Structure formats: structure tokens, C-alpha cells
Amino acid sequence: MAFARSASRNGDDATLRRRLFSKLGQVLAQVPFAEDLLTAYYCAFDRGTPSHVKAALVAAIAYFILPFDAIPDVLPVIGFTDDAAVLAAAMNLMMSHIQPEHRSAAKTKLAEMARG
């Protein structure tokens, strides 16, 4: 599995990764789609993923990270519904590019995050 690193993107990958893992670490218990979010991340930064797929997945991840949403994340129960819908739409369109390695990497990272 050859996930691209940030050097070719002037730190964009590193910034996205840092912000994603930071926010996800803060809200892990509230985000039932955490595995899908991380799967999208690993797919988006896999060198074998086509550019148009990367763009759609990065946009969905950025929507999760950004503090301004259609439905504010701080609202109990419904706060992450818009984030989940955006991610689900992107992943449904790009499902053929999501590989078992991406899901495996997501599960491993979630287990690490859950242990603290």
C-alpha cells in the first residue's frame, strides 16, 4: 500500500492528517462513521487512486474538519448528520476505488485512537 506523503503537496497532506486526527480524537465516541472517514482518508492519499476520486474524498474529509457546517457539530444527535451524508455520498460514488487495504488501515488507526 503506497500512501502518498505531504512533500508533493506542500504540506497539504500533513495539515489535513493533523486536523482530521485531532478532530476525530476529540469526537470519536460521537462519530459512528469514523471508520468510513478514515477509509476515505487512506483511499484519498493512496498513490494508486485517480485524481478525481482523491478530490471528491478530500472534499468530504475537509467538510468534516471545517468548523462551519450546514448543521453545527455541537448539536447533540444531529450534529454530524450532514458530515455523514457528505461522506456517504462521496464514498458511494467512489466505492470501486476503496480497497481492502484502506479499510484495514482505518480499522488499525481507530484501534490505536481508542487505546489512547
N, C-alpha and C positions, 0 to 999 in steps of 0.2 A: 504494500500500500504506500503510495508515494504522495503524501500530502505536501502541498507547496508551502513554502515559508515566506515570511514577510519581506525579505530583501528585495524581491522583484516588484513589490507593490509599495515601496517607500514607507513601510511600517503599517500599512492599512490592515494587513492580516493580524499583526501583533496587537494593534489597537482594538480591532473587532474581537479577537480572542479574549483579551483582558477584560473588556467591558461585558462580553457575554458571560464569561465565567464568574465575574464579580456579581452581576445582577442575578444570575441563576443561583449562585450560592446563597444570596440573600432571600430568595423566594422559592427555593427548591420544594418545600413542602406544599406550596400553593399552586404549583405548575404541573398539572397532570400530563402535559405533553412535553416534559423535559427531555425524554429520550428522543422524540422526534426532532426537537430543536437541535440537539447535539448531533443527531444523524445528518440533519441538513447542513450543519456546520462542516462536518467531516466530508460530506459529499462536495460541498462548495469549494473546499480547498484541496481536493484531490486533483492532481495534475491531469488525470485522465478524463475529468468531467468537462464537457463542452462549455464554452464561454457563456452562451445564452442560458444554460442551466445554472451556472455559477452566479450570474447576475440576478436571476429570479430568487435563488436561495439566499444570497447575501441580502437582498432587499427585504425578504421576510424576516431574517435574523435581525437586521437593523431596525425593523419596525418593533420587534420585541424589546430591543435595547433602548430605543429612544424614549425619553420621558413623556412625550406628548403623543397620546393615542386618541382614537375615537372614543374609547371607554377608558377612563383612568385606571391604571393598575391597582391603585389603592382601594378601590371599591371591593368590598367583600363579595365573594362568589362570582360576580360577573366581570371583575376587573381584567381578567386575562382572556375573556372570550373573543375579543377582537383579534388579539395576538394569535390565539389558537386558530381562528378562521383564516387569517392571512397565511400562516404557516401551512395549514392543511391544504389550502388552495395551491400554494407553490409546490408542495410535495406531491399532490395528486397529478399535477401537470408534469412533474419531473421524475415520477416513480421509477421509470425504466432506467434511470441513471443512478439510483441509490443501490449500492452494492452491500452484500452481507458484511464486508469489512467495515463499512461506515456504521452499520448498526452495532457491530461488535465493539468498535472504538467508543461509541456513545454509551453503551452499557458499562464498559470498563470505567470511563470517566465519571459516570453517575455513581458507581460504587465507590470510587475514590472520594468524591464530593460528600457522599452520605457518611463516610467514615470520619470526615473532617480532616 
